[in-house]
């Protein structure tokens, strides 16, 4: 753990560029905004540069904070801090904003992290990047304002699946409890995150679920969303990150997979979820992605039908291997 070196990098520099992975979600965005606020409280100059604009779902996290898709012309920085990202290439277009000669501080909790920074603070046992940034506030003795508390709670809340996933630990619950002292209303926050869908998004969900498939043994279930489906219901920029929870929730399913054609021409975003100790991070890494044992993802170039077959072949191998290994155990 290199928290001391992270603190040294923050104290010893004045200008920071901070970024996270493509397809921002609750943990990445909440951690970024909280880190931005921490740095500003210390009198630092901060630029947030990300691959794309944040989803409207999380607009309550970044009110009055500018998030750029490229570094403004003429701007510079002393240190780049990359949060919640296993490898620097995963920040997408924002990578072009990095200056080769400037150091990178890597703050992450993914087991697949490649330690790409000059300073690496990676805690795979942490439930989220938000939990780590909370620790930074504590170590640097910086008071957490209500907005930062909302951001960090959102980061923890979403990355633990509303405190339902296996990364829900006593420590993360303790941190969440501390954040609640800042006047956060859990019910209201949950409504904003999970109960604010647009009508076209629900139509898209129905269309996606109507094509759900599963393996013969029922241990793998998968869904897919194509650009044509999005255009059909008028939901081109729909929030679909929760779609995978439906195949995952089916009794007997060990691994759920979600295929989605994304904005990049010819690319498919693949999301994996596991609830049987199948390490989907290993599967994702085969295709240049990564994440956690029970939740990972990647992006693959190719027709969705080809990507689907290629990925499912590997998922089937992983599930069969897990079952075979379990059968070898002697009680």
Number of C-alpha atoms within 10 A of each C-alpha: 11 15 18 14 15 19 13 11 19 20 13 11 13 16 18 20 22 24 30 32 24 19 18 20 20 25 26 27 30 29 30 33 23 26 25 21 19 22 20 12 14 13 11 16 16 18 22 23 25 27 22 18 14 20 15 11 17 18 12 14 23 18 10 8 12 12 20 17 17 18 20 11 6 5 10 16 19 18 22 24 23 25 29 28 25 26 22 21 14 21 24 15 17 24 18 13 18 21 14 8 8 12 17 23 23 28 28 28 25 25 16 22 22 14 17 15 17 11 20 22 20 25 19 17 11 19 26 28 29 34 23 25 22 24 14 18 17 12 12 15 9 14 12 19 14 15 19 26 24 23 27 33 29 28 27 29 26 20 23 19 14 12 17 11 15 12 19 19 15 9 12 22 16 11 18 21 12 13 21 16 11 15 10 15 11 14 8 10 16 15 10 15 16 11 11 10 13 11 12 18 19 16 17 25 20 12 17 20 18 11 11 14 14 15 12 8 8 14 19 23 24 25 21 25 23 17 14 11 18 21 13 14 15 15 18 18 15 18 18 14 11 10 20 21 14 15 23 23 14 14 9 14 21 20 28 26 27 26 25 19 24 17 12 10 10 12 17 26 21 24 24 27 25 22 19 15 12 21 22 28 24 19 23 26 15 12 16 13 21 27 25 22 22 19 20 24 24 21 21 20 15 14 13 21 11 10 19 20 11 12 18 17 11 16 23 15 12 18 21 14 13 15 13 11 10 10 9 8 7 5 3
